[in-house]
Amino acid sequence: MEEYLPLIIQLISGAVGGNLAGKLMKNSSLGTLWNSVVGILGGGLGGSVLGMLGLTGVEAAEASTSMDLSSILGSVAGGGVGGGILMAIIGMVKKAMAK
């Protein structure tokens, strides 16, 4: 179960990031459910990208076994930012298509 903890943190942070982006960009919001879904996807992608770049504080080989403060914060940051960015992009595309 511990090997999935960084992913779970990234997905939850992504949902929070997606909903925060939806609150900040009311015109591009997709609604709570879809902000969460898109945020979860973005959180997984954002956390994975930061992990591959080595910016989470944990090397890729150690990611499944090490859960120190820096890896948790890296997962939260990667997931939250990734979720917010993806939600903002999809929200803007939706808004542009509605015109």
N, C-alpha and C positions, 0 to 999 in steps of 0.2 A: 504493500500500500504506500510505503514511503516514496517509492520511485515515481508515483503519480502525483505526489503532493505539489511539486512545482507547476505541473500542468493545471491542476485544480485551482491553484492560486491565480494563475494567468487567466483562466477562463472566468473566474469570479471577478477579478479586477477588470477584465475586458467588458463584462456586463455593466459594471459600475461606470467605467469610462465611456461606454456607449450611451448610457442614460445621462451622464453628466454633459456630454457633448450635445445630446438632444435638448437638455434644459437650457444650455447656453445659446443654442442656435434654434430657437423655437420655430422659425420658418422652414428649417430643414429636418425637423424631428419626424421620426417615423412612428411615434407612439411608443409607449413603454415596452410592450412586448417585442416589437421589431427592433427598437434601439438595443434591447438586451440580446436578442439573437445575433444581430450584426456585431455588437460589442463582443460577444463570446467568440465569434469567428475571428474578429480582429485581435482579440486578446491572445488566442492560440497562435495566430500568425506573428504578432508582434513579439511575443515571448520567444518563439522559435528563432526569429531573425536575430534578436539580441543575443540569444544563446549561441547561435552560429558565429556571431561576430565577437563573442567572448566578452560582452559588456554586462553580463549578469553577475560577474564575480565568481563564476564556477565554470570550469572547463567542461566541454561537452561530455567527456568520458566520466566525469565525476558528478554530473548533474543528477543522476538517479540515486546517488548514495549520500550526498552532502547537502544538509539543510541548515546552513548557518544564517546569520542575520543578513549578510550581503546577498546571498542567493535568494532569500525571501524578498528582500527589497527590490532586487533585480526582476524577479517574477512579477511583483506588483507593478513596477514601473513599466515593464515591457507589455504586460497585459492591459493595463489601464490606457497607456498611450496608444497601443495598437487598436484597441477597441474604440477609442475616441476618434482616431484618425479615419478608420474604416467607416464608422457611422457618419462622420462628417462628409466623406467623399460620396457615399451612397445617398445621403440626404440631399446633397447639392445636385447630384445627377437626377434624382427624383423630381426636385424642384425645377430643374431646367427642362425636363421632359414634359412637365405639366403646362409649360407656357406655350 
